[in-house]
Amino acid sequence: FHKAEDVRDKAQIEMMKYMQDMTPRKFWGIMSQALQGNLLTVKSLLVNILGNIGNIPISTVGKTIAFPVDVVWSYVFNTQRTIIIDPRANIAGWKGAWRGTKKAIRQMQTGVDVASKAEIQIGFRPFRAWAQAFSKESAELLPRTKEGKVSMQDRINKIAEGIFGMEAEPMFKGLVLGDKPFYHRVEAMTLYRLGKLKGFKGKGLETFIQFPPKWAEEIAVREAKEATFQEDSGASRVALSISRTIDNVFQSSGLWQFMTRTLKPYVKTPANIISQTFDMAIPPLSMLKAANDLRFGRQRQGMENIGKAGVGLMLWAAARALLEAGLMSGSPDKEKKIRDTERAVMPPNSINISGLQRKINGGDPSYQDGDEVVSYTKLGIPGMVMGIHANVYHQKEQLMKQVADDEDAKAALTLLSSALVIPTYALEQSFLQGTSALITAISEGRYENWLNTWFKAVASVPLPNTLDQLNRASRQYIPELRGDSTWERFGNIIRNKLWMTDDLPIKTDLWGEPIKQTPEGSNPWIYQMFNAANLQELSIQ
């Protein structure tokens, strides 16, 4: 069966290559896709893997919470069980992950099938594009004019693909390695559990997993897509609908499509990440979804939502305990002086893991020189949920100062702080910076930040973000990229990508000291290129 899958994948790859040879893409379509790829870096690919790893424990805990509820529900209402706990499912899952890893490595070498990238409809072939642009033999499949020649525009488009796809395509292939093992892990585990629920054992269970009936395959694919944030959820459908509406304002304009892509490089994945985060950050929302699912007979999905609500409550309790112990920080303050003071004590969106270890052992959890802190924003859904609770906690503290002993008012302020923080925190995430900056620009009339964010995205097409990483690793202090005019700021952004920042002013903190690019005690190349969790040591003076 798996050999047949491999043959199918290979045929799909060959068909993709043939279609690319026959139908060269338009210039602005190439630019839009190059933007998606060149915004990615090695570090962001590692963040993708780390986020998928972070989702494994919450999925396990969610299933554990849902299991007894499912047992009781099935007994009371005489329905079939939908959730089962069997440690051997993990063995099936890791076998599926290994199969997915081998498939990902093979596809990275030979090409990526269309279904692997979700929002990346088809990959680049930069070396083939160069050959087709200049070689008569390689260009034989390209469309011809009436005179039997390849059009100059098609050759230019192939040259553009050869130039701008050179960095983007390795990043697209790297996404496969971050998603495919986790996709096949969840798929295999789900099929194993469904087979056990149907009473299969031994060879019968193996056959069920390899040749699942349609209903089981649909469930497994749905849960595997959800695990890698590629599900067709209500949130993603709304986001894609809005995206298409914006794109269709000038449907025939490739330039317009590119300009809108700079604001929303990715749509479906961020929408699903935010949707799943909200489900756990707001347990009543998950319970409402569960009630709706159970009402319409979707017992398995209802139990999963109950599990999400339970996990959300556990994350809320964990975040509160860390905040009260002073082991966790929220988002950076908008005011520079306050922000500098906070950074001097502890980086934003971080957990002091050394202090946590001391607290567990009965010691003093307060900050100490050399403590290791980690950014929780890179830990997938659990990190985002805890970040929301951290910001709600701090927002509530500010609002509570305005209320004396009115308990009703305090309860209302708790809800208000949640309503204020959750949308704001979602927009703070790196994958929504372009959209967030535009909303801020429109609402507050300040377009400087949005223009900077937009230009950084545009500049990444010829100058990939990997250049930024390399530059940060090679310098000691953070340069000041702000300027007196828009064009000066744009120029500084370009200089920042080309190792030309030596003559720019250095950013300073509240005490006038230059701010180091890489935290003290960290190797700059490892920290900037590969440290996905931003693990660093505190240096308290």
Backbone torsions as a table, in degrees:
resi	resn	phi	psi	omega
1	PHE	NA	-47.3	-179.2
2	HIS	-66.8	-33.1	175.1
3	LYS	-64.1	-38.5	177.4
4	ALA	-64.2	-38.7	176.0
5	GLU	-61.3	-41.9	-179.8
6	ASP	-63.7	-41.3	178.3
7	VAL	-63.1	-42.2	178.1
8	ARG	-61.8	-45.1	-179.8
9	ASP	-61.4	-42.5	-179.7
10	LYS	-64.2	-40.9	178.4
11	ALA	-64.3	-38.1	179.4
12	GLN	-65.3	-39.5	178.5
13	ILE	-64.8	-44.5	179.7
14	GLU	-63.6	-39.1	176.8
15	MET	-63.7	-40.4	177.9
16	MET	-60.8	-43.7	179.7
17	LYS	-64.2	-41.6	179.6
18	TYR	-63.1	-42.5	179.6
19	MET	-64.6	-37.0	177.6
20	GLN	-65.2	-37.0	178.1
21	ASP	-68.0	-37.2	-175.3
22	MET	-80.3	-33.3	-173.7
23	THR	-127.3	82.9	179.4
24	PRO	-61.9	141.7	-177.7
25	ARG	-79.5	160.4	-179.9
26	LYS	-78.5	159.5	-172.4
27	PHE	-58.1	-50.0	-175.3
28	TRP	-71.9	-25.2	172.4
29	GLY	-66.0	-39.2	176.4
30	ILE	-64.0	-42.9	-179.8
31	MET	-63.2	-40.6	-179.2
32	SER	-63.7	-42.4	-178.7
33	GLN	-74.6	-34.7	175.6
34	ALA	-61.7	-35.9	176.5
35	LEU	-59.3	-46.6	179.9
36	GLN	-59.0	-42.6	-177.4
37	GLY	-75.8	-40.1	-174.4
38	ASN	-78.4	-13.3	171.5
39	LEU	-72.9	-22.7	-179.2
40	LEU	-80.2	152.8	176.1
41	THR	-134.9	171.7	176.2
42	VAL	-57.6	-40.5	-178.8
43	LYS	-64.5	-40.3	-179.7
44	SER	-68.9	-31.3	174.6
45	LEU	-65.5	-39.0	177.2
46	LEU	-68.7	-34.9	175.7
47	VAL	-62.1	-38.9	177.7
48	ASN	-59.2	-45.7	178.8
49	ILE	-65.3	-44.6	-179.3
50	LEU	-62.2	-39.7	178.2
51	GLY	-63.8	-41.1	178.4
52	ASN	-66.4	-36.5	176.6
53	ILE	-66.0	-40.0	-179.5
54	GLY	-63.7	-23.8	-179.1
55	ASN	-82.3	-14.1	-178.1
56	ILE	-63.2	-50.5	-178.1
57	PRO	-63.8	-36.6	-178.5
58	ILE	-70.9	-30.3	175.3
59	SER	-66.6	-42.4	179.6
60	THR	-63.7	-45.8	179.9
61	VAL	-65.2	-39.9	179.3
62	GLY	-61.1	-42.8	177.9
63	LYS	-65.0	-37.6	179.7
64	THR	-64.4	-39.5	177.8
65	ILE	-68.3	-40.1	-176.2
66	ALA	-72.5	-26.0	-173.9
67	PHE	-57.2	-56.0	-178.9
68	PRO	-65.4	-31.8	177.8
69	VAL	-64.6	-40.1	179.1
70	ASP	-65.3	-38.7	178.5
71	VAL	-61.8	-48.1	-179.2
72	VAL	-64.8	-44.7	-178.6
73	TRP	-61.3	-44.5	-179.0
74	SER	-64.9	-35.8	179.4
75	TYR	-70.5	-45.0	-176.1
76	VAL	-68.7	-43.2	-173.8
77	PHE	-103.2	7.9	175.3
78	ASN	54.9	50.0	177.7
79	THR	-114.8	166.3	178.9
80	GLN	-73.4	144.2	176.1
81	ARG	-65.4	147.0	179.8
82	THR	-124.7	-14.8	-179.0
83	ILE	-122.3	135.2	177.3
84	ILE	-137.6	144.6	176.0
85	ILE	-109.6	116.0	179.6
86	ASP	-144.3	112.5	-178.6
87	PRO	-55.3	-26.9	-178.9
88	ARG	-68.6	-14.6	175.3
89	ALA	-63.9	-29.6	178.2
90	ASN	-66.2	-35.0	177.2
91	ILE	-63.5	-45.8	177.1
92	ALA	-61.6	-37.5	-179.3
93	GLY	-65.4	-44.0	-179.1
94	TRP	-71.8	-28.9	172.1
95	LYS	-64.8	-41.5	176.8
96	GLY	-64.5	-37.8	178.7
97	ALA	-64.9	-40.4	178.7
98	TRP	-65.3	-41.2	177.0
99	ARG	-62.5	-40.7	178.4
100	GLY	-66.7	-36.2	178.1
101	THR	-64.2	-45.5	178.9
102	LYS	-63.1	-39.6	179.2
103	LYS	-66.6	-38.9	179.5
104	ALA	-65.1	-43.8	179.8
105	ILE	-63.1	-41.8	179.6
106	ARG	-64.4	-40.4	-179.8
107	GLN	-72.5	-29.8	175.0
108	MET	-65.2	-30.1	-179.8
109	GLN	-81.5	-37.6	-171.3
110	THR	-106.2	-19.1	-174.9
111	GLY	134.6	162.8	-174.7
112	VAL	-114.0	129.3	179.8
113	ASP	-69.7	157.2	-171.7
114	VAL	-59.7	-34.7	-175.0
115	ALA	-74.5	-11.3	-172.4
116	SER	-76.9	-26.2	-168.7
117	LYS	-105.2	-4.0	177.8
118	ALA	58.5	-85.9	-177.1
119	GLU	-82.8	-11.6	175.5
120	ILE	-96.2	98.6	-170.4
121	GLN	-67.1	-35.2	-178.8
122	ILE	-158.0	143.6	-173.6
123	GLY	-85.0	174.0	174.7
124	PHE	-88.9	156.8	170.5
125	ARG	-133.9	76.5	-170.1
126	PRO	-61.4	-41.0	-179.0
127	PHE	-69.2	-39.4	176.1
128	ARG	-64.7	-38.2	179.3
129	ALA	-62.3	-43.0	176.8
130	TRP	-60.3	-43.4	-179.6
131	ALA	-62.7	-43.3	-179.8
132	GLN	-67.5	-29.6	-178.7
133	ALA	-71.1	-31.3	-171.6
134	PHE	-122.5	-15.7	-177.2
135	SER	-101.7	131.8	-179.4
136	LYS	-65.8	-41.6	-178.4
137	GLU	-67.3	-43.4	-177.9
138	SER	-69.1	-24.2	-176.4
139	ALA	-90.1	9.1	-173.7
140	GLU	-64.7	-25.2	-179.2
141	LEU	-90.0	-7.6	-179.8
142	LEU	-69.1	148.5	178.0
143	PRO	-57.9	151.3	-177.6
144	ARG	-117.5	152.3	173.3
145	THR	-79.8	179.7	178.5
146	LYS	-61.5	-27.6	179.9
147	GLU	-83.5	0.3	178.7
148	GLY	82.2	19.1	-178.8
149	LYS	-112.8	155.6	172.9
150	VAL	-76.0	132.4	-177.4
151	SER	-66.9	149.9	178.9
152	MET	-61.4	-35.7	-179.3
153	GLN	-63.8	-40.6	178.4
154	ASP	-64.6	-37.7	178.1
155	ARG	-67.0	-40.9	178.1
156	ILE	-62.2	-42.0	179.5
157	ASN	-63.4	-38.2	177.7
158	LYS	-66.9	-37.9	176.5
159	ILE	-63.7	-41.9	178.3
160	ALA	-61.3	-41.6	178.0
161	GLU	-64.5	-38.8	179.3
162	GLY	-65.6	-35.8	-178.8
163	ILE	-79.3	-58.0	-170.7
164	PHE	-82.0	-16.2	178.0
165	GLY	-87.5	-7.4	-175.8
166	MET	-62.5	-40.2	178.7
167	GLU	-90.5	-33.6	-174.2
168	ALA	-68.2	-41.5	-174.5
169	GLU	-63.4	-42.7	174.8
170	PRO	-59.4	-33.5	178.4
171	MET	-68.6	-40.7	177.2
172	PHE	-61.4	-42.5	179.4
173	LYS	-66.7	-32.5	177.1
174	GLY	-65.2	-31.3	177.1
175	LEU	-61.6	-35.3	-179.5
176	VAL	-62.3	-42.6	180.0
177	LEU	-64.7	-26.6	179.8
178	GLY	-84.2	-17.9	-174.9
179	ASP	-112.7	-42.7	-170.3
180	LYS	-61.0	-43.4	177.8
181	PRO	-59.3	-39.5	-178.3
182	PHE	-73.4	-35.5	176.9
183	TYR	-60.4	-51.5	-176.9
184	HIS	-71.4	-27.0	175.8
185	ARG	-62.6	-51.4	-178.5
186	VAL	-66.2	-39.5	178.9
187	GLU	-59.4	-47.0	-178.9
188	ALA	-66.6	-41.8	179.6
189	MET	-63.2	-41.8	-179.3
190	THR	-64.7	-43.8	179.1
191	LEU	-64.7	-38.6	177.7
192	TYR	-60.7	-47.3	-177.9
193	ARG	-65.8	-39.9	179.1
194	LEU	-65.6	-38.9	177.5
195	GLY	-64.0	-41.1	177.7
196	LYS	-64.7	-38.6	178.1
197	LEU	-63.1	-29.2	178.8
198	LYS	-87.2	0.2	175.3
199	GLY	88.4	11.4	179.8
200	PHE	-76.4	147.6	176.8
201	LYS	-141.5	160.7	173.0
202	GLY	53.2	-129.9	-177.9
203	LYS	-62.7	-33.9	178.4
204	GLY	-62.6	-39.3	179.3
205	LEU	-69.3	-40.3	177.9
206	GLU	-61.7	-41.5	178.6
207	THR	-64.7	-40.4	178.9
208	PHE	-60.8	-41.3	-178.7
209	ILE	-69.1	-40.7	-177.8
210	GLN	-77.3	-34.1	-179.1
211	PHE	-127.4	67.9	-175.5
212	PRO	-70.5	146.9	172.6
213	PRO	-64.7	163.5	-173.3
214	LYS	-57.2	-43.2	-176.4
215	TRP	-63.6	-39.1	-179.9
216	ALA	-71.4	-40.0	179.0
217	GLU	-63.1	-39.4	179.3
218	GLU	-62.7	-42.0	178.5
219	ILE	-65.4	-45.3	-178.2
220	ALA	-63.2	-42.6	179.6
221	VAL	-66.5	-40.4	179.6
222	ARG	-61.7	-45.5	-178.5
223	GLU	-71.6	-33.0	177.6
224	ALA	-68.1	-40.4	177.3
225	LYS	-65.2	-39.3	178.9
226	GLU	-64.6	-35.8	-179.5
227	ALA	-66.6	-25.8	179.3
228	THR	-111.6	16.5	173.6
229	PHE	62.2	34.7	179.0
230	GLN	-116.8	15.3	-177.8
231	GLU	-72.0	156.2	176.6
232	ASP	-88.1	72.1	-177.4
233	SER	-84.5	168.5	176.1
234	GLY	-60.6	-40.0	-179.8
235	ALA	-63.9	-43.1	-178.7
236	SER	-68.9	-36.1	178.2
237	ARG	-64.7	-41.7	178.0
238	VAL	-64.5	-45.1	-179.1
239	ALA	-62.2	-43.6	179.5
240	LEU	-67.2	-35.7	177.6
241	SER	-64.1	-44.0	177.4
242	ILE	-63.6	-42.1	180.0
243	SER	-60.8	-46.0	179.6
244	ARG	-64.6	-37.0	178.5
245	THR	-61.8	-43.7	178.3
246	ILE	-64.5	-44.2	-179.5
247	ASP	-61.8	-34.9	-174.9
248	ASN	-80.1	-1.8	176.2
249	VAL	-58.1	-44.2	173.2
250	PHE	-128.4	74.6	-169.3
251	GLN	-60.1	-34.8	-175.2
252	SER	-86.0	-3.6	-176.7
253	SER	-95.3	111.6	176.7
254	GLY	-65.8	-34.7	178.6
255	LEU	-62.4	-41.5	178.1
256	TRP	-62.3	-42.7	178.5
257	GLN	-59.6	-40.6	179.2
258	PHE	-66.5	-43.3	-178.5
259	MET	-62.7	-41.0	179.0
260	THR	-69.4	-31.5	178.7
261	ARG	-65.4	-29.5	177.8
262	THR	-64.8	-24.8	179.1
263	LEU	-86.9	-25.9	-175.6
264	LYS	-142.7	70.1	-179.3
265	PRO	-54.2	-39.9	176.8
266	TYR	-129.1	145.5	-175.3
267	VAL	-122.2	-56.0	-172.4
268	LYS	-64.9	-47.8	-177.7
269	THR	-62.2	-50.1	177.9
270	PRO	-59.7	-38.9	179.6
271	ALA	-61.4	-42.5	180.0
272	ASN	-70.5	-36.7	177.2
273	ILE	-61.4	-46.9	-179.3
274	ILE	-65.1	-41.7	179.9
275	SER	-60.8	-47.0	179.5
276	GLN	-67.3	-34.2	177.2
277	THR	-64.3	-44.2	179.3
278	PHE	-61.8	-37.8	-179.7
279	ASP	-58.1	-37.4	-178.6
280	MET	-91.0	-30.9	179.7
281	ALA	-72.8	-23.3	180.0
282	ILE	-124.9	82.1	-177.2
283	PRO	-52.5	-38.1	177.3
284	PRO	-58.5	-31.7	178.0
285	LEU	-64.6	-43.5	177.8
286	SER	-63.9	-38.4	178.6
287	MET	-66.2	-37.5	175.8
288	LEU	-63.8	-42.0	176.8
289	LYS	-63.4	-41.1	179.0
290	ALA	-61.5	-43.7	179.1
291	ALA	-61.6	-40.7	179.4
292	ASN	-66.4	-41.3	178.1
293	ASP	-62.8	-46.6	-179.0
294	LEU	-65.3	-33.9	178.3
295	ARG	-60.6	-37.2	-177.5
296	PHE	-102.0	18.7	172.5
297	GLY	81.2	10.9	178.4
298	ARG	-91.9	72.2	-170.8
299	GLN	-64.0	-44.9	-177.0
300	ARG	-61.2	-46.4	179.3
301	GLN	-65.3	-36.4	177.4
302	GLY	-62.5	-43.3	178.7
303	MET	-65.3	-38.0	177.8
304	GLU	-62.0	-39.9	178.9
305	ASN	-69.1	-33.9	174.0
306	ILE	-64.0	-41.2	176.4
307	GLY	-61.0	-40.4	178.3
308	LYS	-63.3	-40.5	178.4
309	ALA	-62.2	-42.0	178.6
310	GLY	-64.2	-42.9	177.7
311	VAL	-63.5	-39.6	178.6
312	GLY	-59.6	-41.7	178.6
313	LEU	-65.9	-38.3	178.7
314	MET	-66.2	-41.4	177.8
315	LEU	-65.8	-37.4	177.6
316	TRP	-62.2	-44.8	-179.7
317	ALA	-64.8	-40.0	179.2
318	ALA	-65.2	-43.7	179.6
319	ALA	-63.1	-42.5	-179.9
320	ARG	-62.4	-42.2	179.9
321	ALA	-64.3	-41.5	179.2
322	LEU	-66.5	-40.6	-179.7
323	LEU	-65.9	-43.7	-178.9
324	GLU	-66.9	-27.4	177.8
325	ALA	-86.9	-2.3	-179.6
326	GLY	72.6	25.8	-176.4
327	LEU	-100.9	2.0	-173.6
328	MET	-140.8	140.1	178.6
329	SER	-117.5	157.6	178.5
330	GLY	-99.2	-158.4	-179.4
331	SER	-69.5	155.7	179.2
332	PRO	-65.6	147.1	179.4
333	ASP	-71.6	155.3	179.6
334	LYS	-73.4	-29.2	-179.6
335	GLU	-80.4	129.3	-174.6
336	LYS	-60.9	-42.8	-177.6
337	LYS	-63.1	-44.4	178.5
338	ILE	-65.8	-39.9	-179.5
339	ARG	-62.8	-42.4	178.6
340	ASP	-64.6	-39.5	178.4
341	THR	-64.0	-43.1	179.2
342	GLU	-62.7	-42.9	-179.0
343	ARG	-64.0	-31.8	179.6
344	ALA	-67.8	-27.8	-180.0
345	VAL	-90.1	-50.0	-178.7
346	MET	-161.4	136.6	178.8
347	PRO	-59.4	150.1	179.2
348	PRO	-66.3	156.8	176.1
349	ASN	53.7	45.1	-175.0
350	SER	-131.2	160.5	173.9
351	ILE	-124.1	132.1	178.1
352	ASN	-82.9	95.4	-174.6
353	ILE	-73.4	-28.5	176.7
354	SER	-68.2	-44.0	176.9
355	GLY	-63.1	-36.6	178.2
356	LEU	-63.7	-41.9	178.2
357	GLN	-63.2	-39.2	177.8
358	ARG	-65.2	-39.6	-179.5
359	LYS	-64.9	-40.9	178.6
360	ILE	-61.3	-35.0	-179.1
361	ASN	-88.1	6.8	177.4
362	GLY	86.0	14.3	-178.8
363	GLY	-96.4	-165.9	-178.3
364	ASP	-86.6	118.0	-176.8
365	PRO	-83.4	-5.0	-175.4
366	SER	-64.8	159.7	-176.1
367	TYR	-59.3	137.7	174.8
368	GLN	-135.4	151.0	-179.8
369	ASP	-59.0	129.6	-179.7
370	GLY	92.6	-1.3	176.6
371	ASP	-61.1	142.4	177.0
372	GLU	-94.0	130.6	177.8
373	VAL	-120.9	152.0	-178.9
374	VAL	-132.9	144.5	177.5
375	SER	-80.2	122.0	-178.9
376	TYR	-82.1	-10.9	-179.1
377	THR	-68.5	-15.7	-178.7
378	LYS	-96.5	9.3	-174.2
379	LEU	-103.2	27.9	176.8
380	GLY	75.1	-153.4	-177.3
381	ILE	-59.1	-42.5	179.6
382	PRO	-57.4	-41.6	179.9
383	GLY	-65.1	-41.6	-179.8
384	MET	-66.6	-40.1	179.2
385	VAL	-63.0	-44.1	179.6
386	MET	-67.0	-33.9	176.1
387	GLY	-63.9	-40.0	176.7
388	ILE	-61.9	-45.3	-179.2
389	HIS	-65.6	-34.8	177.7
390	ALA	-63.5	-43.4	-179.5
391	ASN	-71.3	-36.0	175.5
392	VAL	-62.5	-41.9	-179.6
393	TYR	-59.5	-47.4	-178.8
394	HIS	-71.1	-37.1	177.8
395	GLN	-64.7	-40.6	179.8
396	LYS	-65.5	-38.3	178.4
397	GLU	-59.4	-41.6	179.9
398	GLN	-66.2	-41.9	-178.4
399	LEU	-71.3	-33.3	-178.1
400	MET	-65.4	-26.1	178.8
401	LYS	-63.2	-21.3	-178.2
402	GLN	-89.5	-5.3	-177.8
403	VAL	-119.5	139.1	-179.0
404	ALA	-83.5	-102.7	-176.7
405	ASP	-115.9	23.5	-179.6
406	ASP	-81.2	102.9	-176.4
407	GLU	-65.5	-37.6	178.4
408	ASP	-62.9	-40.8	179.2
409	ALA	-66.2	-37.3	178.8
410	LYS	-64.5	-40.9	178.5
411	ALA	-63.8	-41.8	178.8
412	ALA	-64.6	-38.2	-179.9
413	LEU	-68.4	-31.0	176.1
414	THR	-61.8	-45.7	177.4
415	LEU	-65.5	-39.3	-179.7
416	LEU	-64.3	-43.2	-180.0
417	SER	-63.2	-37.6	176.8
418	SER	-64.1	-43.8	-179.7
419	ALA	-64.0	-32.8	-179.2
420	LEU	-77.4	-37.3	-170.6
421	VAL	-82.1	-44.3	-169.2
422	ILE	-58.3	-50.8	178.1
423	PRO	-63.1	-38.7	-179.5
424	THR	-63.9	-45.0	-178.9
425	TYR	-64.3	-38.5	178.4
426	ALA	-60.2	-41.2	-178.6
427	LEU	-73.3	-16.1	178.3
428	GLU	-74.7	-17.1	-175.9
429	GLN	-65.6	147.1	-171.5
430	SER	-59.2	-32.8	-177.0
431	PHE	-75.9	-5.2	177.8
432	LEU	-120.8	17.1	-175.9
433	GLN	-62.7	-39.1	179.9
434	GLY	-63.3	-46.2	178.7
435	THR	-65.0	-43.8	180.0
436	SER	-60.4	-44.9	-178.9
437	ALA	-63.3	-37.5	179.3
438	LEU	-68.0	-41.7	178.6
439	ILE	-61.5	-44.3	178.1
440	THR	-62.3	-41.2	-179.3
441	ALA	-62.7	-43.9	-178.2
442	ILE	-69.7	-43.0	-175.0
443	SER	-74.3	-34.2	-175.5
444	GLU	-108.7	-4.3	179.0
445	GLY	71.8	17.1	179.0
446	ARG	-111.6	107.8	-173.1
447	TYR	-99.2	-2.1	-175.4
448	GLU	-61.1	-50.5	-177.3
449	ASN	-64.3	-39.7	-179.6
450	TRP	-65.6	-43.4	179.4
451	LEU	-61.7	-39.7	178.0
452	ASN	-63.4	-46.3	179.7
453	THR	-62.9	-43.0	180.0
454	TRP	-63.3	-44.4	-177.9
455	PHE	-68.3	-35.3	175.9
456	LYS	-60.0	-41.0	178.8
457	ALA	-64.9	-45.8	-179.9
458	VAL	-63.2	-42.7	-177.5
459	ALA	-67.3	-20.1	-179.1
460	SER	-70.3	-16.9	179.5
461	VAL	-65.7	-55.5	176.3
462	PRO	-81.4	-24.1	-176.0
463	LEU	-127.6	86.7	-172.9
464	PRO	-56.2	156.3	-179.7
465	ASN	-63.6	-17.7	175.4
466	THR	-59.9	-32.0	176.8
467	LEU	-63.0	-37.9	175.9
468	ASP	-59.6	-45.0	179.8
469	GLN	-58.9	-47.8	-178.1
470	LEU	-63.0	-38.6	179.9
471	ASN	-66.9	-43.0	179.3
472	ARG	-62.5	-36.1	-179.3
473	ALA	-70.7	-24.1	-173.5
474	SER	-95.7	-5.9	-177.7
475	ARG	-116.8	161.6	-174.7
476	GLN	-91.8	-39.6	-175.0
477	TYR	-121.9	157.6	-179.6
478	ILE	-80.9	124.5	178.6
479	PRO	-78.8	154.8	176.5
480	GLU	-88.8	111.6	-175.4
481	LEU	-93.7	-5.5	178.0
482	ARG	-71.0	156.2	-179.3
483	GLY	-147.7	177.3	-177.9
484	ASP	-79.4	-18.8	-178.3
485	SER	-137.1	164.2	178.8
486	THR	-60.7	-43.8	-177.7
487	TRP	-66.7	-33.4	176.6
488	GLU	-66.9	-40.9	178.3
489	ARG	-64.9	-42.6	177.6
490	PHE	-60.5	-42.6	178.8
491	GLY	-62.3	-38.5	179.0
492	ASN	-66.6	-34.1	177.5
493	ILE	-63.9	-42.7	177.7
494	ILE	-65.2	-44.0	179.7
495	ARG	-61.3	-33.7	-179.9
496	ASN	-65.8	-24.9	179.7
497	LYS	-89.8	-10.6	-172.6
498	LEU	-119.7	22.3	177.5
499	TRP	57.6	41.0	-177.6
500	MET	-122.8	38.0	-175.4
501	THR	-106.2	6.6	-175.1
502	ASP	-61.4	-32.4	-177.0
503	ASP	-95.0	6.9	177.0
504	LEU	-84.5	152.4	176.3
505	PRO	-60.7	154.7	179.0
506	ILE	-97.4	137.8	175.8
507	LYS	-67.1	140.3	178.8
508	THR	-122.9	157.5	179.2
509	ASP	-91.6	-167.6	-175.8
510	LEU	-61.2	-26.3	-176.9
511	TRP	-100.3	10.0	177.5
512	GLY	81.0	8.2	179.2
513	GLU	-86.1	141.6	178.2
514	PRO	-64.3	140.4	-178.4
515	ILE	-89.7	123.9	-179.2
516	LYS	-72.7	143.8	179.3
517	GLN	-69.3	-40.9	179.1
518	THR	-113.9	132.6	-179.0
519	PRO	-55.1	149.2	179.5
520	GLU	-56.8	134.8	177.3
521	GLY	88.4	-5.0	-179.9
522	SER	-103.2	143.2	173.8
523	ASN	-72.3	123.5	-173.8
524	PRO	-60.6	-38.5	-177.7
525	TRP	-71.7	-41.4	178.3
526	ILE	-68.6	-43.6	-176.9
527	TYR	-64.8	-47.9	-174.4
528	GLN	-76.5	-31.6	-174.4
529	MET	-95.8	-35.7	-168.4
530	PHE	-128.4	-10.8	-175.0
531	ASN	-80.3	81.3	-172.9
532	ALA	-63.2	-34.3	-177.9
533	ALA	-91.2	4.8	-178.9
534	ASN	52.5	41.9	176.6
535	LEU	-66.3	128.3	-178.4
536	GLN	-152.7	166.1	178.3
537	GLU	-101.4	140.8	175.2
538	LEU	-77.5	137.7	175.8
539	SER	-122.0	98.7	-174.8
540	ILE	-100.2	120.7	177.9
541	GLN	-95.2	NA	NA
